[in-house]
Amino acid sequence: QAQLVESGGGLAQPGGSLGLSCAASGISRIYVMAWYRQYPETQRELVASITNGGNTYYADSVKGRFTITRDNFRHTMYLQMENLKPEDTAVYYCRSVDEYGRNEFWGQGTQVTVSS
């Protein structure tokens, strides 16, 4: 079954760290993998993305704090989140597409909560 499976997340204090991972299975020709987050009653917003060549993009709100990486051999993407802020609290989703922007898959979402 083709799917993206996320793990990680949870609760962290402001200034703390958390890591997320997204493992792809049964999906061929992945070109871009990305992390999105969604606040209650809002649309998902792009947090960071990475191509299979390692080119990365970060939203301004997370630059310098989040690091996206990818292991093409293990078909897994990671997001290391440092210096977390309460406004990082959201449900985080991973997404993958092929080089034509098609064959789209989404993970099930994982909650990240930053609170003291």
N, C-alpha and C positions, 0 to 999 in steps of 0.2 A: 504494500500500500504506500503510495507516494504521500509524504507528509513532512512537516517541520515540527520538531519537538523541542520545546524550550525547557530550560531548567535554570535554577538560581532565583535571584530576587529575594524578597522577604523584607525584614525591618532593619533599618540602620539609623543611627543618630546623625544629626547634622554634622558635617565634616567627616563622616565615616565613609566606608567603601563597601561596594557590593559587586558581584560579577554575575553576568548572565551568559548562557550558552544556548545555541540553537543548532540542533543536529538534523541534517537532511537525510532522508532515506527514500529510495525509490524514485528520485527525481534526477532527470538527466539534463545536461546542458545548462546548468546554472551559471549565469553571468554575474548578476548583481545580487548581493544579499544585503539586507538593511534591517535596522531597528527603527520601529516607530513607537510612539507612546500616545496614550489617550487618557484625557481627563474626563471626569463624568460629564455627560451631555455635550461633548465636543467631538470634533473630528480627530482622527489620528493625525499626528504630526511626525514628520521625518526627524529622527534624532541623528542617525549616522548611517552611512552606506559604504560598501567596499566591493570592488569588482574582483573577478578571479585573477586579475593581474596585480591586485594590491592597491589600486587607486582608491583613496578614501575621501569622504565628505563628512563634515560635521555641521550641525546646526550651531549658530552663534552661541546659543544658550549653554552648550556643553563643551565648546572648544576649550582645550587645556585641562579638562576634568575627566572626560570620557575617552576611552581608547577602543577602537574597533579593530579586531583582527580576524583572521580566517585561516583555517587549516583545510586546504583543498583536498588533501589526501584522506582526511577523516570526514570531509563534507560537513564541517562544523564551523560556526561563526561564534565569536565571543564579543562581549561588551564589558569592559572593565570600567567601573564608575567610581571615581574618587571625589573627595571633597563634596559629598552629596549635600543638597539643599532641600528644604521642605517642598519647594516647587518642582522637584524631580519626582515627587510622589505621583504615580500614575500606573496604569496597566501597560506593560511593554510587550510589543508584538514583533516577531521577526517575519520577514517577507523575502521571497526569492522570485526572480524572473530570469528568462533566458535573454540572449543577446538582442532579441527583437522586442523585448518588453512584454513578451507573452509567457505562457506556461506559468502563471502566477500561483504561488502558494503562500499561505499565512500560517503562522504558529497559533497555538491556542491562547496565548497571552499569559503573562505572569505579573503578579502584583509587586510593585516596589513602593515601600512606604518609608519616608524619612521623617522621623519625629523623635523628639526628646521625651 
